[in-house]
Amino acid sequence: MHRKHLPLAHCGSDLPQAVADAGLSDAIVADSAGTHDYHIGEPPDPRSQDAAAERGYDLSPLRARKVERADFQRFDLIVAMDRGHLAILSRMAEPSRAHTLKLMMSYASGFKERDVPDPYYGGAEDFERVLDMLEDAARGLLEAIRTPAQQ
């Protein structure tokens, strides 16, 4: 199987990276990047780290970075957490690379939401809900990678 390279573009939380690393590491090389320059070089929010640790994900090595134009050449797929980030990425991407942009929740089967909410201003339950959504979508993403004709 060809290994896919993809960053998971989002703002604020490194939960997508942890979920991808835990469930998809045999099929992809995952990276995590934001569409804004908030918190570059900083570790994930402590609440993200706590919620992730409860499920066995270790976010401690992660540091925030911003999506770069070179990412569109480096990665086979760029997955956005919400439509706002997808719009930003679409403006950054060359038209020939637009097909590499997807919404993370387009891979989910157990949730109707199209956007992963930013849990930053919420409580612990919001971080748990985001993890539920991302774990579901990560399973679908893995299946799509294993079965390319379905993408």
N, CA, C and O atoms as a DFTB+ gen file, in Angstrom:
604 C
 N C O
     1  1       0.836      -1.173       0.000
     2  2       0.000       0.000       0.000
     3  2       0.885       1.241       0.000
     4  3       1.830       1.334       0.783
     5  1       0.579       2.194      -0.879
     6  2       1.289       3.474      -0.917
     7  2       0.893       4.279       0.322
     8  3      -0.293       4.417       0.621
     9  1       1.876       4.806       1.035
    10  2       1.581       5.626       2.207
    11  2       1.176       7.014       1.773
    12  3       1.889       7.666       1.011
    13  1       0.038       7.466       2.254
    14  2      -0.439       8.819       1.977
    15  2       0.203       9.769       2.973
    16  3       0.470       9.406       4.118
    17  1       0.440      10.970       2.525
    18  2       0.983      12.019       3.385
    19  2      -0.073      13.104       3.492
    20  3      -0.485      13.669       2.479
    21  1      -0.517      13.404       4.713
    22  2      -1.521      14.435       4.848
    23  2      -1.375      15.218       6.137
    24  3      -1.101      14.649       7.194
    25  1      -1.561      16.534       6.044
    26  2      -1.697      17.306       7.264
    27  2      -3.183      17.438       7.574
    28  3      -4.025      17.391       6.677
    29  1      -3.483      17.599       8.818
    30  2      -4.851      17.802       9.248
    31  2      -4.959      19.262       9.664
    32  3      -4.453      19.647      10.718
    33  1      -5.602      20.061       8.857
    34  2      -5.624      21.505       9.082
    35  2      -6.784      21.881       9.992
    36  3      -7.925      21.468       9.789
    37  1      -6.462      22.653      10.970
    38  2      -7.433      23.016      11.993
    39  2      -6.941      24.260      12.691
    40  3      -5.927      24.844      12.310
    41  1      -7.650      24.648      13.690
    42  2      -7.224      25.787      14.491
    43  2      -7.339      25.400      15.955
    44  3      -8.415      25.006      16.405
    45  1      -6.274      25.504      16.688
    46  2      -6.334      25.360      18.134
    47  2      -5.981      23.999      18.684
    48  3      -5.095      23.910      19.535
    49  1      -6.619      22.941      18.250
    50  2      -6.466      21.651      18.895
    51  2      -5.598      20.702      18.079
    52  3      -5.703      20.664      16.853
    53  1      -4.744      19.939      18.747
    54  2      -3.959      18.921      18.061
    55  2      -4.588      17.550      18.211
    56  3      -3.923      16.540      17.982
    57  1      -5.852      17.493      18.589
    58  2      -6.545      16.222      18.682
    59  2      -6.579      15.480      17.358
    60  3      -6.438      14.257      17.359
    61  1      -6.763      16.166      16.208
    62  2      -6.764      15.421      14.941
    63  2      -5.473      14.653      14.710
    64  3      -5.508      13.517      14.237
    65  1      -4.344      15.249      15.034
    66  2      -3.047      14.590      14.866
    67  2      -2.984      13.316      15.694
    68  3      -2.558      12.271      15.200
    69  1      -3.402      13.397      16.942
    70  2      -3.338      12.232      17.819
    71  2      -4.221      11.102      17.308
    72  3      -3.817       9.939      17.305
    73  1      -5.421      11.451      16.877
    74  2      -6.331      10.427      16.369
    75  2      -5.755       9.783      15.115
    76  3      -5.791       8.561      14.971
    77  1      -5.229      10.588      14.220
    78  2      -4.646      10.040      12.994
    79  2      -3.461       9.151      13.299
    80  3      -3.345       8.054      12.753
    81  1      -2.584       9.614      14.162
    82  2      -1.409       8.821      14.504
    83  2      -1.794       7.485      15.104
    84  3      -1.179       6.463      14.799
    85  1      -2.806       7.485      15.951
    86  2      -3.188       6.255      16.644
    87  2      -3.859       5.252      15.718
    88  3      -3.648       4.047      15.857
    89  1      -4.659       5.729      14.782
    90  2      -5.427       4.798      13.976
    91  2      -4.969       4.613      12.557
    92  3      -5.396       3.662      11.902
    93  1      -4.123       5.477      12.052
    94  2      -3.818       5.439      10.640
    95  2      -2.335       5.353      10.331
    96  3      -1.951       5.460       9.166
    97  1      -1.507       5.170      11.311
    98  2      -0.064       5.298      11.097
    99  2       0.502       4.276      10.108
   100  3       1.563       4.510       9.529
   101  1      -0.181       3.160       9.905
   102  2       0.312       2.197       8.929
   103  2       0.016       2.635       7.494
   104  3       0.655       2.162       6.554
   105  1      -0.945       3.534       7.329
   106  2      -1.370       3.924       5.993
   107  2      -0.969       5.343       5.608
   108  3      -0.926       5.676       4.424
   109  1      -0.677       6.178       6.596
   110  2      -0.384       7.570       6.295
   111  2       0.781       8.094       7.118
   112  3       1.147       7.535       8.152
   113  1       1.335       9.162       6.634
   114  2       2.240       9.990       7.416
   115  2       1.430      11.242       7.706
   116  3       1.169      12.031       6.798
   117  1       1.029      11.435       8.952
   118  2       0.162      12.549       9.313
   119  2       0.966      13.698       9.888
   120  3       2.007      13.503      10.515
   121  1       0.468      14.877       9.666
   122  2       1.029      16.089      10.239
   123  2      -0.158      16.934      10.674
   124  3      -1.294      16.669      10.279
   125  1       0.101      17.933      11.472
   126  2      -0.953      18.787      11.962
   127  2      -0.517      20.228      11.785
   128  3       0.611      20.590      12.118
   129  1      -1.414      21.048      11.261
   130  2      -1.078      22.447      11.029
   131  2      -2.338      23.287      11.103
   132  3      -3.436      22.809      10.819
   133  1      -2.174      24.525      11.482
   134  2      -3.288      25.454      11.571
   135  2      -3.321      26.393      10.388
   136  3      -2.324      26.559       9.685
   137  1      -4.466      27.005      10.171
   138  2      -4.594      27.974       9.090
   139  2      -4.234      29.378       9.558
   140  3      -4.149      30.297       8.743
   141  1      -4.024      29.555      10.846
   142  2      -3.631      30.841      11.412
   143  2      -2.321      30.661      12.176
   144  3      -1.912      29.538      12.471
   145  1      -1.684      31.757      12.485
   146  2      -0.380      31.657      13.146
   147  2      -0.466      31.727      14.667
   148  3       0.525      32.030      15.331
   149  1      -1.635      31.452      15.219
   150  2      -1.779      31.424      16.671
   151  2      -0.934      30.298      17.254
   152  3      -0.918      29.187      16.724
   153  1      -0.263      30.577      18.302
   154  2       0.405      29.563      19.126
   155  2       1.515      28.776      18.430
   156  3       1.840      27.674      18.870
   157  1       2.105      29.307      17.357
   158  2       3.175      28.591      16.667
   159  2       4.267      28.220      17.670
   160  3       4.715      29.050      18.461
   161  1       4.678      26.963      17.617
   162  2       5.731      26.453      18.487
   163  2       5.267      26.020      19.859
   164  3       6.048      25.450      20.621
   165  1       4.013      26.277      20.192
   166  2       3.495      25.931      21.514
   167  2       2.905      24.517      21.516
   168  3       2.487      24.014      20.473
   169  1       2.873      23.880      22.689
   170  2       2.224      22.570      22.798
   171  2       0.706      22.728      22.752
   172  3       0.195      23.842      22.869
   173  1      -0.004      21.642      22.586
   174  2      -1.470      21.689      22.571
   175  2      -2.036      22.213      23.891
   176  3      -1.396      22.136      24.939
   177  1      -3.236      22.738      23.806
   178  2      -3.992      23.181      24.969
   179  2      -4.000      22.061      26.015
   180  3      -4.222      20.902      25.667
   181  1      -3.766      22.386      27.271
   182  2      -3.758      21.344      28.312
   183  2      -5.058      20.531      28.361
   184  3      -5.031      19.345      28.690
   185  1      -6.190      21.159      28.037
   186  2      -7.452      20.414      28.040
   187  2      -7.491      19.388      26.912
   188  3      -8.053      18.305      27.071
   189  1      -6.886      19.735      25.763
   190  2      -6.766      18.757      24.678
   191  2      -5.894      17.599      25.117
   192  3      -6.212      16.435      24.875
   193  1      -4.797      17.931      25.762
   194  2      -3.881      16.886      26.216
   195  2      -4.562      15.974      27.226
   196  3      -4.391      14.757      27.168
   197  1      -5.337      16.545      28.157
   198  2      -6.026      15.739      29.168
   199  2      -7.061      14.811      28.536
   200  3      -7.116      13.623      28.852
   201  1      -7.885      15.369      27.635
   202  2      -8.914      14.554      26.980
   203  2      -8.275      13.442      26.158
   204  3      -8.737      12.301      26.175
   205  1      -7.216      13.782      25.444
   206  2      -6.534      12.787      24.626
   207  2      -5.893      11.702      25.484
   208  3      -5.960      10.519      25.151
   209  1      -5.275      12.106      26.583
   210  2      -4.613      11.140      27.471
   211  2      -5.614      10.145      28.042
   212  3      -5.280       8.979      28.248
   213  1      -6.838      10.595      28.298
   214  2      -7.883       9.699      28.814
   215  2      -8.175       8.559      27.839
   216  3      -8.645       7.493      28.237
   217  1      -7.892       8.796      26.566
   218  2      -8.132       7.771      25.536
   219  2      -6.841       7.139      25.033
   220  3      -6.852       6.363      24.078
   221  1      -5.735       7.472      25.677
   222  2      -4.480       6.833      25.329
   223  2      -3.653       7.546      24.269
   224  3      -2.681       6.978      23.771
   225  1      -4.013       8.772      23.911
   226  2      -3.256       9.551      22.937
   227  2      -2.274      10.461      23.672
   228  3      -2.636      11.090      24.666
   229  1      -1.062      10.531      23.198
   230  2      -0.044      11.394      23.798
   231  2       0.210      12.592      22.888
   232  3       0.801      12.445      21.819
   233  1      -0.232      13.767      23.306
   234  2      -0.045      14.977      22.513
   235  2       1.207      15.750      22.899
   236  3       1.532      16.751      22.260
   237  1       1.906      15.310      23.918
   238  2       3.019      16.103      24.455
   239  2       4.123      16.435      23.455
   240  3       4.723      17.502      23.578
   241  1       4.428      15.585      22.471
   242  2       5.498      15.972      21.538
   243  2       5.075      17.002      20.488
   244  3       5.929      17.572      19.807
   245  1       3.787      17.244      20.350
   246  2       3.289      18.098      19.277
   247  2       3.527      19.572      19.560
   248  3       3.483      20.016      20.707
   249  1       3.780      20.323      18.490
   250  2       3.938      21.773      18.553
   251  2       3.190      22.381      17.371
   252  3       3.201      21.836      16.267
   253  1       2.548      23.503      17.615
   254  2       1.741      24.156      16.585
   255  2       2.613      24.698      15.457
   256  3       3.712      25.205      15.681
   257  1       2.090      24.576      14.240
   258  2       2.714      25.193      13.078
   259  2       1.601      25.652      12.142
   260  3       0.453      25.228      12.271
   261  1       1.947      26.510      11.213
   262  2       0.980      27.022      10.253
   263  2       1.145      26.299       8.916
   264  3       2.259      25.955       8.519
   265  1       0.033      26.075       8.232
   266  2       0.064      25.496       6.893
   267  2       0.911      26.399       5.997
   268  3       0.803      27.625       6.036
   269  1       1.751      25.761       5.195
   270  2       2.611      26.477       4.246
   271  2       2.184      26.114       2.828
   272  3       1.607      25.050       2.602
   273  1       2.465      26.990       1.884
   274  2       2.139      26.697       0.481
   275  2       2.791      25.390       0.015
   276  3       2.208      24.654      -0.781
   277  1       3.985      25.106       0.504
   278  2       4.686      23.875       0.119
   279  2       3.928      22.627       0.556
   280  3       4.118      21.560      -0.028
   281  1       3.075      22.738       1.569
   282  2       2.302      21.583       2.028
   283  2       1.420      21.027       0.914
   284  3       1.149      19.827       0.872
   285  1       0.978      21.892       0.022
   286  2       0.096      21.444      -1.051
   287  2       0.813      20.539      -2.049
   288  3       0.169      19.755      -2.747
   289  1       2.118      20.639      -2.123
   290  2       2.922      19.751      -2.961
   291  2       3.400      18.537      -2.172
   292  3       3.517      17.438      -2.713
   293  1       3.670      18.746      -0.903
   294  2       4.233      17.692      -0.044
   295  2       3.228      16.613       0.307
   296  3       3.607      15.458       0.505
   297  1       1.948      16.970       0.389
   298  2       0.945      16.050       0.911
   299  2      -0.048      15.618      -0.160
   300  3      -0.406      16.391      -1.048
   301  1      -0.483      14.367      -0.057
   302  2      -1.462      13.807      -0.986
   303  2      -2.872      14.294      -0.695
   304  3      -3.710      14.362      -1.594
   305  1      -3.128      14.629       0.548
   306  2      -4.465      14.996       0.996
   307  2      -4.322      15.981       2.145
   308  3      -3.492      15.794       3.034
   309  1      -5.126      17.020       2.122
   310  2      -5.164      17.983       3.223
   311  2      -6.587      17.990       3.738
   312  3      -7.529      18.277       2.999
   313  1      -6.730      17.674       5.003
   314  2      -8.045      17.504       5.610
   315  2      -8.322      18.681       6.543
   316  3      -7.568      18.934       7.482
   317  1      -9.406      19.391       6.271
   318  2      -9.798      20.549       7.074
   319  2     -10.846      20.135       8.101
   320  3     -11.685      19.272       7.841
   321  1     -10.783      20.763       9.265
   322  2     -11.733      20.440      10.318
   323  2     -13.085      21.123      10.131
   324  3     -14.093      20.642      10.651
   325  1     -13.124      22.231       9.400
   326  2     -14.410      22.893       9.167
   327  2     -14.380      23.643       7.841
   328  3     -13.335      23.786       7.206
   329  1     -15.564      24.119       7.440
   330  2     -15.691      24.784       6.146
   331  2     -14.934      26.109       6.089
   332  3     -14.485      26.514       5.016
   333  1     -14.786      26.787       7.223
   334  2     -14.004      28.017       7.247
   335  2     -12.547      27.764       6.914
   336  3     -11.945      28.496       6.128
   337  1     -11.977      26.718       7.518
   338  2     -10.590      26.365       7.227
   339  2     -10.452      25.834       5.803
   340  3      -9.446      26.076       5.137
   341  1     -11.466      25.112       5.345
   342  2     -11.443      24.616       3.966
   343  2     -11.410      25.784       2.972
   344  3     -10.708      25.723       1.963
   345  1     -12.160      26.832       3.257
   346  2     -12.164      28.005       2.375
   347  2     -10.791      28.678       2.355
   348  3     -10.313      29.082       1.295
   349  1     -10.165      28.797       3.513
   350  2      -8.824      29.381       3.582
   351  2      -7.843      28.539       2.775
   352  3      -7.052      29.068       1.994
   353  1      -7.901      27.235       2.970
   354  2      -7.003      26.333       2.251
   355  2      -7.256      26.389       0.742
   356  3      -6.320      26.326      -0.054
   357  1      -8.518      26.506       0.363
   358  2      -8.857      26.585      -1.060
   359  2      -8.251      27.824      -1.701
   360  3      -7.808      27.784      -2.849
   361  1      -8.234      28.919      -0.960
   362  2      -7.621      30.150      -1.491
   363  2      -6.105      30.020      -1.578
   364  3      -5.482      30.628      -2.448
   365  1      -5.509      29.235      -0.689
   366  2      -4.057      29.053      -0.694
   367  2      -3.585      28.098      -1.783
   368  3      -2.485      28.245      -2.316
   369  1      -4.421      27.122      -2.109
   370  2      -4.017      26.047      -3.020
   371  2      -4.024      26.497      -4.473
   372  3      -4.857      27.302      -4.887
   373  1      -3.088      25.966      -5.230
   374  2      -3.114      26.142      -6.685
   375  2      -4.350      25.386      -7.197
   376  3      -4.706      24.354      -6.630
   377  1      -5.004      25.872      -8.245
   378  2      -6.183      25.177      -8.761
   379  2      -5.935      23.696      -9.053
   380  3      -6.836      22.873      -8.891
   381  1      -4.730      23.358      -9.478
   382  2      -4.417      21.960      -9.799
   383  2      -4.354      21.072      -8.559
   384  3      -4.335      19.848      -8.686
   385  1      -4.321      21.660      -7.366
   386  2      -4.244      20.881      -6.127
   387  2      -5.549      20.925      -5.331
   388  3      -5.625      20.352      -4.244
   389  1      -6.566      21.591      -5.852
   390  2      -7.835      21.725      -5.129
   391  2      -8.453      20.367      -4.803
   392  3      -9.137      20.229      -3.789
   393  1      -8.223      19.374      -5.643
   394  2      -8.783      18.037      -5.414
   395  2      -8.197      17.362      -4.173
   396  3      -8.741      16.357      -3.715
   397  1      -7.117      17.881      -3.625
   398  2      -6.497      17.269      -2.442
   399  2      -7.120      17.758      -1.137
   400  3      -6.738      17.288      -0.065
   401  1      -8.062      18.684      -1.204
   402  2      -8.685      19.255      -0.011
   403  2      -9.995      18.556       0.302
   404  3     -10.846      18.398      -0.573
   405  1     -10.156      18.139       1.547
   406  2     -11.378      17.462       1.991
   407  2     -11.739      17.936       3.393
   408  3     -10.884      18.410       4.140
   409  1     -13.016      17.801       3.738
   410  2     -13.449      18.023       5.116
   411  2     -13.296      16.724       5.900
   412  3     -13.674      15.658       5.414
   413  1     -12.756      16.805       7.082
   414  2     -12.574      15.614       7.919
   415  2     -13.898      14.884       8.125
   416  3     -13.960      13.659       8.030
   417  1     -14.952      15.641       8.407
   418  2     -16.231      14.995       8.709
   419  2     -16.886      14.367       7.482
   420  3     -17.888      13.666       7.625
   421  1     -16.356      14.593       6.291
   422  2     -16.877      13.902       5.115
   423  2     -16.579      12.404       5.195
   424  3     -17.164      11.613       4.456
   425  1     -15.687      12.024       6.074
   426  2     -15.336      10.613       6.262
   427  2     -16.100       9.969       7.417
   428  3     -16.000       8.759       7.618
   429  1     -16.854      10.752       8.175
   430  2     -17.565      10.234       9.349
   431  2     -18.833       9.502       8.936
   432  3     -19.467       9.851       7.940
   433  1     -19.197       8.488       9.708
   434  2     -20.444       7.775       9.439
   435  2     -21.453       7.941      10.567
   436  3     -22.649       7.745      10.352
   437  1     -20.998       8.295      11.759
   438  2     -21.892       8.368      12.912
   439  2     -22.316       9.772      13.308
   440  3     -22.991       9.953      14.322
   441  1     -21.931      10.758      12.527
   442  2     -22.263      12.155      12.830
   443  2     -22.753      12.840      11.565
   444  3     -22.246      12.581      10.473
   445  1     -23.739      13.711      11.714
   446  2     -24.258      14.459      10.569
   447  2     -23.528      15.785      10.380
   448  3     -23.588      16.366       9.296
   449  1     -22.841      16.272      11.408
   450  2     -22.160      17.553      11.312
   451  2     -21.103      17.524      10.214
   452  3     -20.428      16.515      10.011
   453  1     -20.971      18.646       9.509
   454  2     -19.931      18.762       8.493
   455  2     -18.662      19.366       9.081
   456  3     -17.566      19.153       8.562
   457  1     -18.817      20.120      10.166
   458  2     -17.689      20.814      10.782
   459  2     -17.369      20.220      12.144
   460  3     -18.266      19.878      12.915
   461  1     -16.069      20.101      12.429
   462  2     -15.626      19.742      13.773
   463  2     -15.589      21.054      14.555
   464  3     -14.875      21.979      14.167
   465  1     -16.343      21.148      15.643
   466  2     -16.349      22.406      16.396
   467  2     -15.023      22.618      17.132
   468  3     -14.359      21.657      17.523
   469  1     -14.654      23.866      17.313
   470  2     -13.462      24.193      18.095
   471  2     -13.864      24.152      19.563
   472  3     -14.697      24.953      19.987
   473  1     -13.298      23.244      20.351
   474  2     -13.705      23.113      21.750
   475  2     -13.066      24.138      22.689
   476  3     -13.313      24.106      23.894
   477  1     -12.255      25.040      22.155
   478  2     -11.432      25.938      22.967
   479  2     -12.238      26.702      24.020
   480  3     -11.789      26.827      25.160
   481  1     -13.415      27.212      23.662
   482  2     -14.199      28.014      24.599
   483  2     -15.203      27.187      25.389
   484  3     -16.034      27.745      26.105
   485  1     -15.140      25.877      25.269
   486  2     -16.073      25.014      25.969
   487  2     -15.447      24.320      27.161
   488  3     -14.373      24.689      27.636
   489  1     -16.148      23.309      27.626
   490  2     -15.692      22.534      28.771
   491  2     -15.141      21.185      28.344
   492  3     -14.982      20.906      27.156
   493  1     -14.854      20.359      29.332
   494  2     -14.276      19.037      29.082
   495  2     -15.163      18.207      28.155
   496  3     -14.659      17.448      27.326
   497  1     -16.483      18.350      28.295
   498  2     -17.396      17.573      27.452
   499  2     -17.258      17.941      25.977
   500  3     -17.491      17.106      25.104
   501  1     -16.880      19.186      25.697
   502  2     -16.683      19.601      24.307
   503  2     -15.449      18.933      23.702
   504  3     -15.459      18.542      22.535
   505  1     -14.400      18.804      24.491
   506  2     -13.201      18.117      24.016
   507  2     -13.503      16.632      23.791
   508  3     -12.993      16.032      22.845
   509  1     -14.322      16.046      24.653
   510  2     -14.715      14.640      24.487
   511  2     -15.530      14.454      23.212
   512  3     -15.321      13.494      22.470
   513  1     -16.452      15.368      22.963
   514  2     -17.276      15.273      21.750
   515  2     -16.408      15.382      20.499
   516  3     -16.604      14.634      19.541
   517  1     -15.456      16.306      20.502
   518  2     -14.555      16.437      19.354
   519  2     -13.782      15.143      19.141
   520  3     -13.611      14.705      18.003
   521  1     -13.320      14.536      20.206
   522  2     -12.618      13.251      20.072
   523  2     -13.540      12.187      19.487
   524  3     -13.122      11.419      18.621
   525  1     -14.778      12.133      19.945
   526  2     -15.738      11.172      19.383
   527  2     -15.878      11.372      17.873
   528  3     -15.850      10.414      17.101
   529  1     -16.026      12.620      17.474
   530  2     -16.192      12.938      16.055
   531  2     -14.946      12.557      15.262
   532  3     -15.041      11.954      14.193
   533  1     -13.784      12.910      15.790
   534  2     -12.542      12.637      15.065
   535  2     -12.226      11.149      14.985
   536  3     -11.715      10.680      13.968
   537  1     -12.521      10.410      16.032
   538  2     -12.292       8.966      15.968
   539  2     -13.178       8.332      14.904
   540  3     -12.726       7.461      14.161
   541  1     -14.440       8.762      14.824
   542  2     -15.353       8.248      13.806
   543  2     -14.844       8.608      12.405
   544  3     -14.776       7.750      11.525
   545  1     -14.490       9.870      12.207
   546  2     -14.012      10.309      10.895
   547  2     -12.688       9.634      10.532
   548  3     -12.459       9.317       9.365
   549  1     -11.821       9.414      11.510
   550  2     -10.537       8.763      11.241
   551  2     -10.748       7.332      10.747
   552  3     -10.015       6.866       9.875
   553  1     -11.736       6.638      11.292
   554  2     -12.046       5.282      10.798
   555  2     -12.471       5.341       9.333
   556  3     -12.046       4.517       8.524
   557  1     -13.308       6.317       8.997
   558  2     -13.741       6.467       7.607
   559  2     -12.606       6.872       6.686
   560  3     -12.524       6.410       5.548
   561  1     -11.731       7.734       7.180
   562  2     -10.573       8.143       6.386
   563  2      -9.665       6.951       6.111
   564  3      -9.188       6.783       4.989
   565  1      -9.428       6.140       7.103
   566  2      -8.609       4.950       6.907
   567  2      -9.231       4.024       5.877
   568  3      -8.536       3.476       5.021
   569  1     -10.536       3.851       5.961
   570  2     -11.222       3.005       4.983
   571  2     -11.089       3.586       3.572
   572  3     -10.886       2.844       2.611
   573  1     -11.202       4.904       3.448
   574  2     -11.061       5.550       2.138
   575  2      -9.648       5.380       1.592
   576  3      -9.464       5.209       0.388
   577  1      -8.667       5.426       2.460
   578  2      -7.279       5.248       2.025
   579  2      -7.058       3.796       1.585
   580  3      -6.356       3.539       0.606
   581  1      -7.649       2.869       2.300
   582  2      -7.511       1.450       1.946
   583  2      -8.267       1.108       0.678
   584  3      -7.900       0.164      -0.020
   585  1      -9.315       1.856       0.366
   586  2     -10.142       1.596      -0.805
   587  2     -10.187       2.870      -1.637
   588  3     -11.183       3.592      -1.593
   589  1      -9.127       3.166      -2.398
   590  2      -9.022       4.449      -3.120
   591  2     -10.193       4.752      -4.050
   592  3     -10.497       5.924      -4.274
   593  1     -10.846       3.760      -4.587
   594  2     -11.930       4.015      -5.527
   595  2     -13.101       4.737      -4.860
   596  3     -13.920       5.352      -5.544
   597  1     -13.185       4.668      -3.537
   598  2     -14.291       5.308      -2.820
   599  2     -14.040       6.786      -2.573
   600  3     -14.957       7.480      -2.133
   601  1     -12.853       7.299      -2.832
   602  2     -12.575       8.706      -2.517
   603  2     -13.245       9.636      -3.468
   604  3     -13.111      10.852      -3.340
